[in-house]
Amino acid sequence: MRLKSFVFAALLAVVSFCADANALMPSPFGKKPETGKNIVNFTVKVKNYAHKPVVLGYYFDGKMLVKDTVMTDAKCVARFEADTLYAEGLYLLHFPENGQVFDILMPHVQKFALECDTLPFQAERAKVTGSKPLANFLEYQRYITARQNDYRSLSEQYKAAAGNKDKQESIRKTFLEMDSLIAAHNEEVIAANQDNFLANFLRALKEPKFPTFDIPDNLTPLQRDSVRQVKSYYYYRAHFYDNFDLTDERLLRTPFFSAKIKKYFDESVPQVPDTVAAEAIRLIEMCRPNEEMFRYFVSTMYNRCNQSNIMGMDAALVQLSDKYYLSGEATWADKKFIDDLRENIDGIRYTLIGLKAPDMRMPSVTGEWFRLSEVRASFTILVFWEPSCGHCKKEVPHIKSAILDRYADRGVKVFAVYCQVDEKPWKEFIEEHQLEEFINVYDPYGRTGFRRFYNIKSTPTIFVLDKDKTIVAKKLGVDQIVDFLEHEFNPMSQKPAPAFRESTSSE
């Protein structure tokens, strides 16, 4: 039986410490942190831990970042002092002597005393004075630790009862009863802590609760299960953010928040550019009232699309860039970033999947002129290349052997654009590798602007065009193009079309 996971199971999924990285934290907009002489003044005491370091860190974006390090004095007390209030959120105390990490909820009023009789620092033996929110958090830790022990005991009983179905069923019911009791306790804690971060912290850990769906009675059990799954999926999509207060930037400084958002986009959002963009914009707009959250998710969703290697995801990147960066809403971005982004996006927007390929008319290696739009082919492999490019030396001949030789009789043609102007190495490469069947063209006077319209920043860059010269695939390796064509020509003999990922091996 799988045990129910709790808040501190999520908190165990942490990564190694990083150096102080406040530059990674979203900068507050329109509000300055509170300041004052020793506005931060709290102590941490551990018996028999004199003259040793205590590290204060915080969680942010899947990392544990160092905020400060203090040595304990002769009385085993580490005093943390600052004239600028720490941003609220989930912080941690790290004791390098034994590698232990202990979580604390940083309250708004940062004058308190926390102590433990010995290491390891555990909620059962810790006590706090001067902070009700932190005291409530420690009490919740104690409660959850006790329940985890109960679950562990029940799990052992369940295993020991193997073969005794009645006893296992009784234990299973006990599990469910404990689930209900813990859920009720969580709601009590949330209700009692509306004036501090603990309420939003615990609420954000909750998953959407599914209603009883109305399913027609005349369906078979299999059909009913299928309908229930579909309804559950769309309900989850619609209500995923119900338990998040997306105007509370303190959630950014927890170990689970960004991970839950990432998991949602990875597993519940179809990796279709328009859908990803729509979901990203929905999230960002819900965060808009809080400028710190707004900045974080504009940046995070932009980076997600920018770093994706799923073919066609640049369409989502264009939408997000246009809406938030190039419109001037991303006020934190400097001029150079915006200028570079505008140039990049202007290049990408001409070659999005589903658009007609920008037309080109160029002379060939034989002196003939060819216009891309006039090439009659079931599919046109449009490749931009250079003979001096190491990857081109492998991929361009491979286009002939793996694609043209195999699919020429199916109407596939290759429109190969030489990106330089010196004819000698171009002609020698064509002759050496017997590429005369390609439509070999170039632009010696730079009249077509192909580098701009096709965003050529590395070679080889390859596009697949259909019979109407619509871009149907791009930036794929040759073997991926073979898989694509095989699926197009023999759809009934193939598995569902794979999610093609762009090749990153260009030079």
Wavefront OBJ file of the C-alpha trace (Angstrom):
o trace
v 0.000 0.000 0.000
v 1.346 3.410 -0.914
v 1.401 5.864 1.960
v -0.086 9.300 1.618
v 2.609 11.946 1.092
v 2.650 14.953 3.375
v 4.131 18.376 3.428
v 7.444 17.270 4.862
v 7.782 14.468 2.352
v 7.732 17.261 -0.223
v 10.224 19.251 1.797
v 12.685 16.359 1.740
v 13.109 16.767 -2.011
v 15.793 19.442 -1.719
v 18.969 20.135 -3.604
v 22.431 21.183 -2.510
v 23.220 24.619 -1.164
v 24.191 27.425 -3.518
v 26.123 30.541 -2.663
v 24.067 33.609 -1.790
v 22.115 34.248 -4.960
v 19.861 37.190 -4.264
v 20.298 38.131 -7.920
v 18.057 35.158 -8.726
v 15.279 36.476 -6.527
v 12.639 38.622 -8.221
v 13.193 42.239 -7.303
v 10.250 43.836 -5.490
v 8.366 46.368 -7.598
v 7.049 49.520 -6.048
v 7.840 48.366 -2.517
v 11.042 48.427 -0.540
v 11.909 45.935 2.194
v 11.338 47.316 5.662
v 14.516 48.662 7.251
v 15.574 49.675 10.716
v 18.384 49.188 13.173
v 18.511 45.433 13.906
v 15.022 44.936 12.467
v 16.168 41.338 12.101
v 17.338 40.057 15.469
v 16.762 36.411 16.333
v 18.783 33.676 17.951
v 19.316 29.961 17.445
v 20.674 27.939 20.348
v 21.746 24.303 20.452
v 23.200 22.772 23.574
v 26.846 21.657 23.235
v 27.245 23.461 19.902
v 29.607 26.285 20.852
v 31.874 28.112 18.391
v 30.417 26.319 15.395
v 28.678 27.601 12.252
v 24.923 27.847 11.695
v 23.875 28.575 8.115
v 20.597 30.318 7.358
v 19.254 29.586 3.903
v 16.023 29.887 1.981
v 14.284 27.981 -0.775
v 13.870 29.480 -4.196
v 13.109 27.901 -7.580
v 14.240 24.400 -6.629
v 17.391 25.561 -4.880
v 18.508 26.133 -1.319
v 20.298 29.459 -1.220
v 22.514 30.792 1.534
v 21.330 33.967 3.254
v 23.782 34.235 6.148
v 26.241 32.250 8.258
v 26.790 32.908 11.964
v 29.106 31.280 14.505
v 27.672 30.278 17.852
v 29.226 31.919 20.896
v 30.487 30.311 24.091
v 26.878 29.913 25.242
v 25.999 28.018 22.035
v 23.918 30.925 20.691
v 23.979 32.103 17.068
v 22.556 35.605 16.649
v 21.231 36.691 13.253
v 21.035 40.469 12.842
v 20.264 42.690 9.870
v 18.937 46.177 9.179
v 16.748 44.989 6.296
v 13.855 42.608 6.905
v 14.249 39.151 5.363
v 11.628 38.272 2.760
v 9.101 35.874 4.271
v 8.948 32.263 3.200
v 10.290 28.852 4.155
v 13.848 29.138 5.433
v 16.195 26.496 6.777
v 18.898 26.144 9.339
v 21.888 24.094 8.296
v 24.346 22.712 10.824
v 27.513 21.846 8.857
v 28.930 19.763 11.707
v 26.431 16.991 10.963
v 24.886 18.112 7.668
v 21.409 18.457 9.151
v 18.768 20.801 7.739
v 15.830 22.078 9.775
v 12.981 24.087 8.247
v 11.527 27.225 9.788
v 8.791 29.514 8.547
v 10.271 33.021 8.524
v 7.657 35.302 10.116
v 7.126 38.959 9.384
v 8.291 40.000 12.853
v 11.832 38.655 12.971
v 12.632 38.974 16.667
v 12.428 35.554 18.296
v 14.479 32.867 19.988
v 14.671 29.270 18.797
v 16.463 26.533 20.693
v 16.923 22.784 20.885
v 18.527 20.665 23.596
v 20.849 18.881 21.184
v 21.395 17.887 17.562
v 19.720 16.632 15.505
v 17.496 19.722 15.634
v 13.971 18.257 15.722
v 10.550 19.812 16.163
v 9.771 17.452 19.057
v 12.591 18.958 21.134
v 12.600 22.509 19.766
v 10.895 25.482 21.330
v 10.404 29.050 20.219
v 9.628 32.255 22.058
v 8.598 35.588 20.590
v 6.844 34.349 17.416
v 3.383 32.796 17.351
v 3.519 31.990 13.594
v 6.805 30.111 13.995
v 5.500 28.364 17.119
v 2.415 27.238 15.153
v 4.655 25.961 12.357
v 6.733 23.927 14.833
v 3.545 22.516 16.346
v 2.387 21.485 12.888
v 5.737 19.797 12.275
v 5.294 17.828 15.486
v 1.794 16.776 14.446
v 2.885 15.625 10.998
v 5.906 13.757 12.378
v 3.630 11.862 14.750
v 1.241 10.998 11.944
v 4.114 9.833 9.755
v 5.147 7.491 12.550
v 1.570 6.206 12.721
v 1.554 5.591 8.989
v 4.877 3.792 9.187
v 3.505 1.503 11.879
v 0.331 0.812 9.909
v 2.343 0.098 6.791
v 4.379 -2.513 8.648
v 1.174 -4.069 9.996
v -0.264 -4.163 6.509
v 2.768 -5.994 5.150
v 2.753 -8.429 8.068
v -0.901 -9.225 7.348
v -0.134 -10.466 3.828
v -2.607 -13.216 2.994
v -5.150 -12.037 5.559
v -7.505 -9.973 3.420
v -9.877 -9.097 6.267
v -7.083 -7.673 8.407
v -5.563 -5.785 5.485
v -8.967 -4.319 4.675
v -9.327 -3.178 8.290
v -5.894 -1.520 8.133
v -6.788 0.103 4.831
v -9.872 1.641 6.439
v -7.684 2.950 9.252
v -5.468 4.588 6.645
v -8.490 6.310 5.116
v -9.736 7.437 8.516
v -6.321 8.944 9.267
v -6.384 10.705 5.901
v -9.693 12.322 6.843
v -8.461 13.294 10.308
v -5.293 14.864 8.915
v -7.231 16.731 6.232
v -9.570 18.081 8.924
v -6.610 19.064 11.110
v -4.998 20.870 8.179
v -8.157 22.881 7.655
v -8.171 23.819 11.344
v -4.561 24.999 11.118
v -5.307 26.978 7.953
v -8.318 28.659 9.601
v -6.291 29.546 12.685
v -3.399 31.085 10.722
v -5.096 33.412 8.259
v -2.965 36.263 9.588
v 0.335 34.615 8.642
v 1.944 32.625 5.850
v 1.264 29.178 7.338
v -2.303 29.226 5.985
v -1.268 29.890 2.369
v 1.680 27.510 2.734
v -0.546 24.567 3.708
v -3.325 25.513 1.310
v -0.899 25.465 -1.608
v 0.052 21.866 -0.806
v -3.508 20.689 -1.397
v -4.549 19.079 -4.670
v -7.880 19.954 -6.323
v -10.711 17.874 -4.875
v -12.702 16.129 -7.579
v -16.500 16.251 -7.458
v -18.800 13.366 -8.318
v -19.162 13.579 -12.072
v -22.480 13.134 -13.823
v -21.931 10.137 -16.137
v -24.731 8.533 -18.190
v -25.942 5.196 -16.795
v -26.305 3.584 -20.216
v -22.543 3.311 -20.738
v -20.463 0.201 -20.260
v -18.069 0.148 -17.250
v -15.138 0.743 -19.613
v -16.898 3.682 -21.246
v -17.803 5.117 -17.830
v -14.160 4.906 -16.730
v -13.070 6.608 -19.928
v -15.593 9.438 -19.497
v -14.595 9.839 -15.842
v -10.919 10.107 -16.796
v -11.641 12.757 -19.410
v -13.816 14.772 -17.048
v -11.204 14.458 -14.296
v -8.481 15.680 -16.613
v -10.368 18.801 -17.683
v -11.544 19.485 -14.141
v -7.943 19.277 -12.902
v -6.821 21.661 -15.642
v -9.580 24.123 -14.784
v -9.064 23.979 -11.013
v -5.328 23.404 -10.634
v -4.747 26.890 -9.215
v -7.723 26.880 -6.840
v -5.558 26.414 -3.747
v -2.803 28.824 -4.750
v -2.854 32.452 -3.737
v -0.963 33.618 -6.816
v -0.664 37.109 -5.370
v 1.470 35.816 -2.469
v 5.148 36.027 -3.442
v 6.103 34.117 -0.276
v 5.184 30.931 -2.152
v 8.239 31.499 -4.338
v 10.398 30.863 -1.290
v 9.196 27.292 -0.731
v 10.637 24.028 -2.078
v 7.420 22.783 -3.654
v 5.675 25.688 -5.396
v 7.742 26.025 -8.568
v 8.060 22.220 -8.721
v 4.256 21.832 -8.707
v 3.884 24.389 -11.483
v 6.601 22.684 -13.533
v 5.001 19.265 -13.037
v 1.646 20.664 -14.130
v 3.101 22.060 -17.349
v 5.123 18.892 -17.977
v 2.397 16.344 -17.332
v -1.008 18.014 -17.659
v -0.591 20.593 -20.413
v -0.407 19.176 -23.974
v 2.921 20.218 -25.479
v 1.244 22.127 -28.265
v 2.564 25.680 -28.728
v -0.793 27.466 -28.682
v -1.928 25.476 -25.631
v 1.320 26.073 -23.751
v 1.166 29.801 -24.548
v -2.479 30.037 -23.464
v -1.779 28.239 -20.178
v 1.305 30.376 -19.524
v -0.655 33.571 -20.152
v -3.498 32.342 -17.901
v -1.018 31.800 -15.064
v 0.808 35.097 -15.616
v -2.401 37.104 -15.692
v -3.558 35.572 -12.413
v -0.233 36.700 -10.914
v -0.435 40.216 -12.333
v -1.698 41.906 -9.116
v 1.609 40.994 -7.437
v 4.539 42.458 -9.352
v 7.076 40.040 -7.913
v 5.020 37.011 -8.927
v 4.269 38.629 -12.290
v 7.957 39.110 -13.030
v 8.862 35.602 -11.886
v 6.311 33.849 -14.073
v 6.850 36.053 -17.137
v 10.543 35.144 -16.908
v 9.915 31.488 -16.051
v 7.413 30.860 -18.843
v 9.603 32.716 -21.347
v 12.599 30.584 -20.353
v 10.544 27.411 -20.520
v 9.577 28.085 -24.135
v 12.989 29.460 -25.074
v 14.789 26.367 -23.741
v 12.323 23.836 -25.121
v 13.589 21.550 -27.859
v 10.084 20.454 -28.842
v 9.633 21.290 -32.492
v 7.415 24.322 -33.023
v 7.495 25.559 -29.416
v 9.055 28.784 -30.706
v 5.493 29.811 -31.630
v 4.725 30.010 -27.909
v 7.957 31.936 -27.402
v 6.846 34.500 -29.987
v 3.464 34.938 -28.282
v 4.986 35.472 -24.837
v 7.704 37.771 -26.156
v 5.214 39.925 -28.038
v 2.765 40.143 -25.132
v 5.172 40.872 -22.294
v 8.667 41.813 -23.462
v 8.298 43.572 -26.790
v 5.169 45.385 -25.594
v 7.189 47.050 -22.829
v 5.453 45.302 -19.913
v 8.671 43.603 -18.785
v 10.041 46.797 -17.288
v 12.933 44.943 -15.646
v 14.504 43.928 -18.998
v 17.291 46.203 -20.219
v 17.456 47.744 -23.684
v 20.109 45.362 -25.022
v 18.075 42.325 -24.034
v 14.959 43.764 -25.678
v 16.851 44.747 -28.861
v 18.431 41.291 -29.140
v 15.102 39.613 -28.417
v 13.299 41.690 -31.034
v 15.881 40.708 -33.668
v 15.591 37.035 -32.710
v 11.797 36.987 -32.592
v 11.534 38.867 -35.884
v 13.617 36.078 -37.405
v 11.592 33.294 -35.814
v 8.158 34.672 -36.656
v 8.657 34.135 -40.419
v 9.290 30.407 -40.055
v 6.728 29.176 -37.563
v 5.224 25.752 -38.195
v 2.130 26.167 -40.364
v 3.301 29.296 -42.201
v 4.226 29.490 -45.861
v 8.004 29.427 -46.300
v 9.359 32.840 -47.362
v 9.917 32.695 -51.096
v 13.389 32.907 -52.659
v 14.660 33.127 -56.226
v 18.338 32.207 -56.600
v 20.828 31.101 -59.267
v 21.999 27.516 -59.198
v 25.450 26.032 -59.481
v 24.764 25.549 -63.221
v 23.605 29.147 -63.781
v 19.901 28.340 -63.918
v 17.475 30.278 -61.729
v 15.090 28.563 -59.319
v 12.229 29.951 -57.259
v 11.371 27.986 -54.121
v 7.617 28.455 -54.547
v 7.767 26.952 -58.034
v 9.431 23.687 -56.991
v 6.926 20.905 -57.596
v 7.365 18.303 -54.867
v 5.338 16.306 -52.353
v 7.849 17.470 -49.758
v 10.766 19.847 -50.160
v 13.784 19.507 -47.899
v 15.096 23.052 -47.561
v 18.628 23.056 -46.180
v 20.984 25.962 -45.520
v 24.574 24.776 -45.371
v 28.296 25.494 -45.808
v 31.006 23.035 -46.905
v 33.341 24.285 -44.146
v 30.830 23.394 -41.439
v 31.864 20.164 -39.718
v 28.311 18.996 -39.109
v 27.290 19.887 -42.663
v 30.034 17.588 -43.970
v 28.180 14.688 -42.345
v 24.544 15.719 -42.615
v 24.332 17.111 -46.147
v 25.596 13.923 -47.879
v 23.357 11.987 -45.483
v 20.367 13.922 -46.851
v 21.096 12.391 -50.226
v 21.658 8.802 -49.063
v 18.954 8.639 -46.396
v 16.265 10.886 -47.897
v 16.607 11.702 -51.572
v 17.755 8.251 -52.711
v 14.915 6.707 -50.730
v 12.053 9.118 -51.405
v 12.813 10.789 -54.747
v 10.296 8.524 -56.437
v 7.710 9.718 -53.900
v 8.175 13.296 -55.100
v 10.654 14.519 -52.459
v 13.159 17.164 -53.584
v 16.039 18.981 -51.904
v 16.445 22.760 -52.188
v 19.988 23.309 -50.899
v 21.045 26.910 -50.195
v 24.793 27.499 -50.033
v 25.316 30.240 -47.423
v 28.649 31.610 -48.723
v 29.703 33.195 -52.035
v 32.984 31.482 -52.980
v 31.972 29.041 -55.705
v 35.054 26.804 -55.683
v 34.535 24.931 -52.354
v 30.803 24.754 -53.068
v 31.228 23.086 -56.457
v 33.955 20.791 -55.179
v 31.755 19.554 -52.333
v 28.804 18.935 -54.667
v 30.990 16.982 -57.062
v 32.791 15.029 -54.361
v 29.554 13.861 -52.746
v 27.516 13.565 -55.955
v 24.842 16.043 -54.883
v 23.889 17.071 -58.407
v 20.309 15.872 -57.844
v 19.847 18.654 -55.287
v 18.583 22.011 -56.434
v 21.866 23.703 -55.485
v 21.449 27.479 -55.236
v 23.110 30.464 -53.598
v 22.711 34.225 -53.165
v 26.025 35.837 -54.170
v 24.701 39.399 -53.904
v 22.568 38.996 -50.766
v 19.339 40.000 -52.470
v 16.975 37.478 -50.892
v 17.648 38.250 -47.218
v 17.454 34.536 -46.474
v 19.508 34.812 -43.272
v 16.949 37.179 -41.796
v 13.799 35.492 -43.034
v 14.988 32.007 -42.059
v 16.856 33.111 -38.923
v 20.052 31.385 -40.052
v 22.468 31.538 -37.156
v 24.055 28.116 -37.559
v 24.365 25.447 -40.208
v 22.971 23.143 -41.263
v 19.473 24.512 -40.712
v 16.822 22.289 -42.243
v 13.123 22.830 -42.947
v 10.561 20.384 -44.345
v 7.931 21.951 -46.623
v 4.785 20.304 -47.917
v 3.521 20.501 -51.492
v 2.139 24.007 -50.851
v 5.474 25.154 -49.339
v 3.990 25.295 -45.869
v 6.529 24.635 -43.140
v 5.612 21.319 -41.528
v 8.858 20.514 -39.700
v 12.135 22.265 -38.965
v 15.498 22.001 -37.274
v 15.423 18.220 -37.329
v 18.314 15.862 -37.863
v 18.312 13.789 -41.039
v 17.262 10.583 -39.280
v 14.365 12.449 -37.640
v 13.269 13.691 -41.073
v 13.283 10.086 -42.289
v 10.960 9.155 -39.411
v 8.757 12.149 -40.259
v 8.503 11.218 -43.952
v 7.927 7.576 -43.161
v 5.008 8.542 -40.968
v 3.629 10.881 -43.644
v 3.896 8.337 -46.454
v 2.835 5.296 -44.411
v 0.553 6.590 -41.635
v -1.383 3.338 -41.196
v 1.730 1.253 -40.594
v 3.197 3.563 -37.964
v 2.667 4.236 -34.308
v 1.254 7.676 -33.431
v 3.474 10.458 -34.710
v 6.350 11.101 -32.293
v 6.847 14.464 -30.604
v 9.778 15.545 -32.726
v 12.498 17.455 -30.929
v 14.718 19.942 -32.633
v 18.273 18.974 -33.375
v 20.880 20.916 -31.399
v 23.956 19.643 -33.217
v 24.360 22.477 -35.720
v 27.597 24.431 -35.846
l 1 2 3 4 5 6 7 8 9 10 11 12 13 14 15 16 17 18 19 20 21 22 23 24 25 26 27 28 29 30 31 32 33 34 35 36 37 38 39 40 41 42 43 44 45 46 47 48 49 50 51 52 53 54 55 56 57 58 59 60 61 62 63 64 65 66 67 68 69 70 71 72 73 74 75 76 77 78 79 80 81 82 83 84 85 86 87 88 89 90 91 92 93 94 95 96 97 98 99 100 101 102 103 104 105 106 107 108 109 110 111 112 113 114 115 116 117 118 119 120 121 122 123 124 125 126 127 128 129 130 131 132 133 134 135 136 137 138 139 140 141 142 143 144 145 146 147 148 149 150 151 152 153 154 155 156 157 158 159 160 161 162 163 164 165 166 167 168 169 170 171 172 173 174 175 176 177 178 179 180 181 182 183 184 185 186 187 188 189 190 191 192 193 194 195 196 197 198 199 200 201 202 203 204 205 206 207 208 209 210 211 212 213 214 215 216 217 218 219 220 221 222 223 224 225 226 227 228 229 230 231 232 233 234 235 236 237 238 239 240 241 242 243 244 245 246 247 248 249 250 251 252 253 254 255 256 257 258 259 260 261 262 263 264 265 266 267 268 269 270 271 272 273 274 275 276 277 278 279 280 281 282 283 284 285 286 287 288 289 290 291 292 293 294 295 296 297 298 299 300 301 302 303 304 305 306 307 308 309 310 311 312 313 314 315 316 317 318 319 320 321 322 323 324 325 326 327 328 329 330 331 332 333 334 335 336 337 338 339 340 341 342 343 344 345 346 347 348 349 350 351 352 353 354 355 356 357 358 359 360 361 362 363 364 365 366 367 368 369 370 371 372 373 374 375 376 377 378 379 380 381 382 383 384 385 386 387 388 389 390 391 392 393 394 395 396 397 398 399 400 401 402 403 404 405 406 407 408 409 410 411 412 413 414 415 416 417 418 419 420 421 422 423 424 425 426 427 428 429 430 431 432 433 434 435 436 437 438 439 440 441 442 443 444 445 446 447 448 449 450 451 452 453 454 455 456 457 458 459 460 461 462 463 464 465 466 467 468 469 470 471 472 473 474 475 476 477 478 479 480 481 482 483 484 485 486 487 488 489 490 491 492 493 494 495 496 497 498 499 500 501 502 503 504 505 506 507
